[in-house]
Amino acid sequence: PWGQMSFWGATVITNLISAIPYIGISMTYWIWGGFSVDNNTLIRFFTLHFLLPFILLMLAMVHIMMIHEKGSSNPLGISMNLDKIPFHPYFTIKDLLGIMVVAMIFSYSIIINPYGFMDAENFNIANPMITPPHIQPEWYFLFAYAILRSIPNKLGGVIALVMSIVIILSFSFTMNNKMSSFYFNILFKIMFWILINCFIMLTYLGAMPIEYPYETMSKIVTVVYFMMFILIPLI
């Protein structure tokens, strides 16, 4: 846990909270458990990561229960009770197949290639006196990190970072309910794939150094990313 990249990643990300007016610095010290990232911070983050899987498991169980009670939606947007099939054994077998595939990939990552996604800098012991030349989060947060770096202002970058994640979670609530399905909407398909490409490009740009042309590209793709979330609900 006290690798160089982990230490400085935690320092940089938690420091973003200090951009909140009035209470930011106090909140940062409270999260750290002191005046810098130390053993108290590590204990708090370990506790958080221990509790999160149980919370996610509970949400997954609620999700499965709701699907079992109300049924899943039709991708075509056509709802007919006559076409529905029993949850068991059809969806049970389908879910078990998905669980087996995920378990195989997970087992490969843990047993055969445990360091495949780890940054090489993290093999060095944490040194608070030496900052790594290029700090970056894990790959699944690179898109948000690229958005953060594309905003010159610290507070503006934090707001854009939070909005990039919140806007995904609230996407289903902002969709236009007048249409039952977007399956036959060509314009929606085009904008959807533009959004997916923006996500992939931001993930790539988040791993690149802050220099030309990556910095300029991050700003352009960030604008397009947020524009897609604004335009898609208007279709």
C-alpha positions, -999 to 999 in steps of 0.1 A, spaced: 0 0 0 29 24 5 40 23 -31 52 56 -47 23 59 -71 -3 50 -44 11 75 -20 12 104 -44 -21 94 -61 -38 95 -27 -21 129 -20 -32 145 -53 -68 132 -53 -75 140 -17 -60 174 -22 -87 182 -47 -112 184 -18 -93 215 -5 -106 234 -35 -141 235 -19 -146 270 -5 -145 275 33 -146 238 44 -122 222 19 -90 223 39 -107 211 71 -123 182 52 -90 173 37 -73 171 71 -102 151 84 -99 125 56 -61 124 61 -65 120 98 -36 145 102 -18 171 82 -6 147 54 -12 113 40 -1 88 67 -11 56 85 -45 71 96 -53 77 59 -44 42 50 -66 27 77 -96 48 66 -92 39 30 -88 2 38 -120 4 59 -139 21 30 -127 -5 5 -137 -33 29 -173 -20 32 -179 -11 -4 -182 -47 -17 -209 -54 8 -228 -23 -3 -224 -32 -39 -236 -68 -32 -267 -55 -15 -275 -32 -45 -270 -61 -69 -294 -83 -49 -320 -55 -49 -315 -52 -87 -320 -89 -93 -351 -89 -71 -366 -61 -91 -359 -78 -123 -374 -110 -110 -406 -92 -99 -411 -67 -128 -391 -82 -156 -364 -66 -177 -370 -41 -205 -371 -50 -241 -342 -34 -262 -367 -28 -290 -389 -8 -267 -419 -31 -273 -435 -44 -241 -457 -74 -246 -466 -98 -217 -472 -126 -243 -436 -127 -253 -422 -129 -217 -405 -161 -205 -398 -174 -170 -368 -161 -151 -357 -197 -143 -341 -215 -160 -334 -192 -190 -320 -161 -172 -305 -182 -145 -283 -201 -170 -275 -168 -188 -264 -152 -155 -244 -182 -145 -225 -181 -178 -217 -144 -172 -205 -151 -137 -182 -179 -149 -167 -157 -176 -161 -129 -151 -147 -154 -125 -122 -167 -151 -110 -132 -160 -108 -123 -123 -89 -155 -115 -64 -149 -143 -58 -113 -130 -52 -126 -95 -33 -159 -100 -15 -156 -133 -10 -119 -139 -15 -100 -106 7 -71 -115 -6 -66 -151 -25 -34 -143 -1 -20 -117 20 10 -125 58 3 -126 64 34 -103 43 17 -76 70 -9 -70 92 18 -55 88 26 -18 68 58 -11 90 88 -7 72 120 3 103 140 -8 103 129 -44 73 134 -67 69 110 -96 72 127 -130 38 114 -141 11 107 -116 -20 89 -129 -49 69 -113 -60 34 -122 -72 29 -158 -109 30 -149 -105 66 -136 -83 79 -164 -112 94 -183 -122 115 -153 -85 124 -147 -82 136 -182 -112 159 -177 -97 172 -145 -64 181 -162 -81 198 -191 -95 226 -168 -68 251 -158 -87 263 -127 -85 239 -97 -121 243 -85 -134 242 -120 -115 210 -126 -129 194 -95 -165 204 -105 -159 189 -140 -144 157 -125 -175 152 -102 -199 161 -130 -183 136 -154 -192 108 -130 -225 121 -117 -238 128 -152 -234 91 -161 -253 80 -130 -281 105 -138 -283 97 -175 -313 74 -172 -333 101 -154 -326 128 -181 -337 107 -211 -367 117 -231 -396 95 -221 -417 103 -252 -399 76 -271 -401 40 -258 -369 30 -276 -339 45 -294 -332 12 -313 -345 26 -346 -332 62 -341 -301 66 -363 -292 100 -348 -291 85 -313 -269 57 -325 -244 81 -340 -243 103 -309 -240 72 -286 -209 59 -305 -194 94 -304 -198 93 -266 -182 59 -264 -153 71 -285 -149 102 -263 -147 79 -233 -120 57 -249 -100 88 -261 -102 104 -226 -90 71 -210 -60 72 -234 -53 109 -229 -55 105 -191 -24 82 -193 -4 107 -214 18 134 -200 5 170 -197 20 184 -229 10 193 -265 -9 179 -283 -24 157 -255 -35 187 -234 -53 204 -263 -69 171 -273 -82 166 -238 -99 200 -238 -116 193 -272 -128 158 -263 -140 170 -228 -162 196 -245 -176 169 -269 -181 145 -240 -203 169 -221 -221 181 -252 -232 145 -259 -249 142 -225 -267 175 -231 -278 167 -267 -288 131 -264 -318 137 -240 -331 164 -264 -335 138 -292 
